[in-house]
């Protein structure tokens, strides 16, 4: 899972300069960008840079034209399949802000009863918030170029819910509590979603999945998103709470759901922080201060 594309220590240190004000769940702020699938390809420039084919087929969201040789610079310059976004409770994103949302996001290709899932309700939300973080914590900017994997393609059973959980939409958890396996009872008006939560504690030194971890889990998220305690000493930098939320467009019995990596419990998300920096920094400033760009 390691990608050796470290920036200089000076560059990484510069990312850490801007520290957030205290943020707690009670005054949490949210933003999200809606991104549609733009290609299937058997490449994975995070886990297997320079290799084609990679271990399994992937479906790509947001950053376009991802190849086995992609770089931070090529993804930031390559456009996006995101179409809209919002600073929740404040305003919609402008076209320019959406265009700057060029993060690399991919998951193993999804199938239902052996047939690839392709429907009008299939999309990914790149979701950022200060929710779920310990009270009184300060947050840092998400470092440009950080490449992480959440979930495990080689898992032999359902993951912990603070990593991947399934529900019928975040507003419906009282009726449809979150599970660590796909729900088989989502109605057509509240279709199945998978929430892949990225590690939110950074060591401040590197840009691979080995340089981040989850804080101690305060709540696994049976009827809500997971919440975390203070970051451990070896990973002291608190990042925003970021999720890849897969809207499957599926309802009813999905017992035949699988992925190119294997059973449903092998779902994992690759996330490469390649938002254009002007867009990213403005969005993070809004999370911290509530001041809109």
Residue, then its C-alpha position, 0 to 999 in steps of 0.5 A: x500500500x506504500x507509494x514512495x512519492x514523498x515531498x521534501x520535508x520543507x514542503x510537508x512542514x509548510x502544510x502543517x503551518x496552518x493549524x485549526x481552531x478548536x472544533x467539536x461535534x456540537x459546532x461541526x461543519x460539513x462540505x461534500x462534492x458529488x462525483x460520478x464514475x469516469x472509468x474502469x481500469x486495472x491500475x492502482x497508482x497508490x498500491x501498485x505504481x507503474x504496474x499494469x495490470x494491478x491486482x483487480x479492476x477499479x472504478x474511478x471517481x473524481x480525478x480523470x484519466x488515472x493511470x498506473x503512472x499518475x502523479x499528484x501534478x497530473x491528477x490536479x491538472x487532469x480534470x474531474x468527474x465531480x459535478x456539484x458540491x456544497x458547504x452544508x447549510x451555507x451555499x452551493x459550491x461554484x463551478x470553479x470550486x467543483x472543478x478544483x475537486x480533483x482528488x483521486x478516488x477509486x474502489x474495486x468495481x462493484x457487482x450484483x449477482x455477477x453483473x457490474x452495477x451501473x445505474x443512475x444512482x451510482x456516485x461517490x460523495x467526497x465528504x469532509x467534516x469536523x464531526x466525530x473528532x474529539x472535543x477541543x481538538x485542533x485540526x491541520x490541513x490535509x497534506x497535498x499528496x497524501x495517499x491512503x487506503x481505507x479497508x482491506x482487499x484481503x479481509x476475511x470478514x467484515x471490517x470494523x464499522x469505524x472503517x467501513x459501514x453500510x446504511x440506507x442514508x445518514x438521515x435514516x439511521x434510526x430506522x435503518x441502523x448502520x451495519x458493517x455488512x450491506x443492508x438487505x432492506x433499503x427501500x427504493x427511496x433510501x438506497x444503500x450507501x457504503x461509508x469508507x472512513x479515512x484515517x484522521x491522524x497523521x505522523x507529520x512526516x510522510x505521505x503514505x498510508x503507513x503515515x496515518x492511523x485512526x484515533x481511539x474509537x469512541x463510538x463505532x457508529x451503530x446509528x451514526x458516524x464513528x467518533x474518535x478520541x485524541x490522536x496517539x502520540x506517534x500520529x499527533x496531527x489531527x486531520x479533518x474527518x473525511x469519508x468516501x460515501x458510495x451511493x450504490x443506487x441499490x435497494x432491497x436484497x443485495x445478498x449477491x453484492x460483491x467487488x472485483x476484490x472479492x466478497x462485499x467485506x473486501x470493499x476498500x477505498x483508495x484516496x489520493x489528496x490531489x485537490x487543487x490547492x487553492x480549492x482545498x485550502x479555501x474549503x478547509x478554512x471554511x471547516x475551521x472558521x465558518x468563513x466562506x471563500 
